[in-house]
């Protein structure tokens, strides 16, 4: 769901940077050169962008539902992730918390987009930017001097997967969301059969978490150096 949504978001966001649209719509958001206030900076957008973003998310939900099926609780979790990380990406502090997708993005990636608008168009993953050649590595601001950005390695193995706890966090979130959604739908408490239906998904997430932890151990030095939890201001 996140990958599909971010693909269409990349397309829409890139279109917002075309000369025929940018001065009238998206320029409002880019008045903040280095976001640091979270929600106020995330919501500082033109109303038309709100409508476009909602339409993209709705289209992604429809496509995923038609192709592979989608429980309503998963849609709510995806929407929650999209909303929360959109806010987090507009702070000035980096962390290892990511959406569990290939090449998950963070604060530094989105800050580079605000500093250099023609890069890093996606929101929760940098997969599409890397694929389409619009990804730029983070470079710190030193004394107000502009550093020359670099595309670096296009698909570095060390950045391909998130931390294991980012994946494991989905298990309780999906279980709680499914319980709430089914409770409102049936007005009945969950039974053992309902829990058993989620076992394959949770087993898959556990396997993915193990693979992410093995990946992190393999590239521990590179990952810890890239995501060190330091404030971007201090850099």
Order of alpha helices (4+ residues) and beta strands (2+ residues): alpha-alpha-alpha-alpha-alpha-alpha-alpha-alpha-alpha-alpha
